[in-house]
């Protein structure tokens, strides 16, 4: 059975196809005729389905972010040595005033009605979870616009570790942590704090071209595989 998000994307594609079919350029002499010819009953069917499934996506996303945010904040503080405070906020396209399916679905339908003319002109759906955002701030500053490379890298790592712990709590097993060239954009302090943070907590596979960046004691407790031209040349302790 398709996931809720897959169901939502299927309905979204069908609704967009209908809007594109009816769309006409504002410079077209037939524009107003095309606008008037949009079958409201046909569109209403897709509106109802989009709102019903979209409501479920929004509510589930809100619950996941609610659980993920404090975990990410914890790992971010650990890697930054408590120098930075990460905040994660879900910003749904349809406002989630209360976690009530009927209320969220009605808010969804109301916003579709409000954007109806703009959607007909643009030929695409302007309302729904496909336009959601997740906002990240570090020390109350938007990370996306103003975070340094090191801060943004730390943020991504904190989210990855938070996702790992969340999966573990849900399925009861700890997933494998995969990190590709993880130390590249971190300063020495963050590198050391990251390695201290993940040591003995997660089964971790790290790829790197610079073994010298790793603490000697940390390397001693790791299994090292050297790969060249797709072949494993040697296995270190």
N, C-alpha and C positions, 0 to 999 in steps of 0.2 A: 504494500500500500504506500502511495507517495507520502512524503512528509508534508507537514502543514505548509512549510515554505514553498515546496514544489507545487502544491495545490494553489497557493496564492499566486505564484508566478504564471501558472497556466491561465488562471482567470484574468490576470493583468494583461497577458499577451492578447487574449481574446477581446478584452475591452479596448486596448490600444488599437487593435486592428479595426474595430468598429469606428473609433474616433478618426483614424487616418482615412478610412474609406469615405467618411462624410466631410473630411476637411477640404477647404478651398481657400486659396490665397485671398487676403483682404483686397488685393488689387484686381481680382477676378470679378468680372461683371456679374457672375453667377454666385458670388460669395454668399450674399444674404439668402438666396434661394437654397443653397447647400446647407446653410446654418439652420434654416427652417425645416429642411427635409430630414434632419436627424430624428430618427424614430425614438421618442422618449420612452416608449414602453419596452423596446428592445434594450436600450441603455439601462433602464431601471432594473432589468433582470441581472445584468452584470454588476450594477451598483450594489445590489443586495448581496450577491455572492462575494464581491470584493470586500465589503464591509464585514460580513460574517467571518470570513477566513482571516482577513487582515486584523480583525479584533483579537483573534487568538494569537497571531504572531506578535502583536504589540504587547499583550499581557504576559506572554511567555518571555519575551525579551526583557521586559521590566523586571521579572522575577530573577532571571539569570544575572542581569547586571547588579541587582541588589545583593546577590550572593557573591558575585565576582569582585565587586568594588573593594570591600574590606580586605580580601585576600591580596589583591593587587597592591593596595596601600601598604600592607604589611611587608611584602617582598620588596617594594620600591624603597621603603625606609631602610630595610636591611642592606640593600645594595648601595644606597647613597649614604650609608652610615648615619642615618637619621637627619641628614642635612636638608632633605626635601620632603614635602608632603604632597602626595599624589591624591587627586580627587577624580573620580570617574562618575559621569552623570549621563544617563540615557535621556536623549532629547527626541522623543517620538514626533513624527510629522502630525499625527492626530493626538491631541493632548489627552493624557491619562489622568483625569481629575480624580477618579476613584476606580478601584479594581473590580468593576461590575460589568459583566459582558454586555448587558443591555445598554448601559450608559455609554460605554466606549463605542459600541456599534452605532448608536444614535449620533454621537459626536462625529463619527466617520461619515455617516450619510449627510449630516448637516454641512460638513466641510466640502463634500463632493458637490452639493447643491450650490455652495458659495463659489466654487471654482468652475462651475459648469461652462460658462461662456469662454473663459480662458482656455479650458481644455479643448473645447470645440475649435478654437482658433489655432491652437498649437498642435492639435491632433495627437495628444498624449495625456496619460493620467498623471495629474499633479498632486494627488492625495494618496497617502498610504505608507506602509512601512518600508517600501522600496526607497523612500526619501527620508528615512530616519537618520539620525546622527548620534554618535557617542562622543561626548565632550570630555577632554582630558585637561586638567590644570595641574601645574606644578608650582607650589607655593603661590597659589591663586593667580597664576599667569597661564594663559592658553598655551599648551605645549605644542600644538600643531603649528602655530604661527611664530612663536618666540622661543621654543625649546632648542637648546644646542643639540648637536649630533649625539653627544654623550648622554644628554638627558632623554632624548627620544629613544636611543638604544636601550637605556635603562628602563624606560616605560614599556617598551616592547617585551623585554625580558621579564619584567614584573607581571605583565599580563599573561605571558606564557606559563610562568610558574603558578600563577593564580588558577589558570585553566587546568593545569595539571592536578592541583589539589582538589578542584571542584570535580573533575572527572573521577578522581580517586574516591571521593566521598560518595559519589553516585553509584559507581560500578563495583566499588570495594577492592579494586586492584590499582596499583600505581603504574601509570603508563611510562614508556621510555621517553626520556627527554632528549631531543635532538637539537644541537646548537651548531650553526655553521659560522665559522670564523668569528666567534662570539666576542673576542677581546679587541677587535679591530678599532672600534670607535669609543672605547672606554679608557679613561685615564687609569693610572696604576692603582690608585686607591679603590676605584670601582671594580677593577679587575680582581683585586684581592678579596674584596667583600663578596663579589659574585661567587668566586670559587669557594670561599668559606661557607657561603649560604647553601650551595648545592651539594657540598661534600657530605657523603654518607646519608643524604636525604633522598636522593633520586638516582636511579640507574640512568647514567648520562652518556651520550655519544657526542663527542665534540670533534669537529674538523678544523684544522688549522694548517697554515704553511709556516708558522713561526713558533716552534716549541719553546724557544727561549723566553717567550712572554709568560710562560707558566712557572709558578713557584716550584723549585726543585723538590721540595717535600711532597707537593701535590702530585708531581709527575711520578715520584717513587711509588705512590700508592695506586697508580693508574696502569692500565694495560695499554701499550702504545702500538699501533699498527702503522707501518710506513707503506704508502701506496704510490707507485710511479707508473705512469702509462697504463693505468687500469689494473696493475698487478700488485699484490701484497708482497713486498720484498722481505720484510722481517717483522717479527713480533717482539716488542720490548716488554720489560717487566711492568 
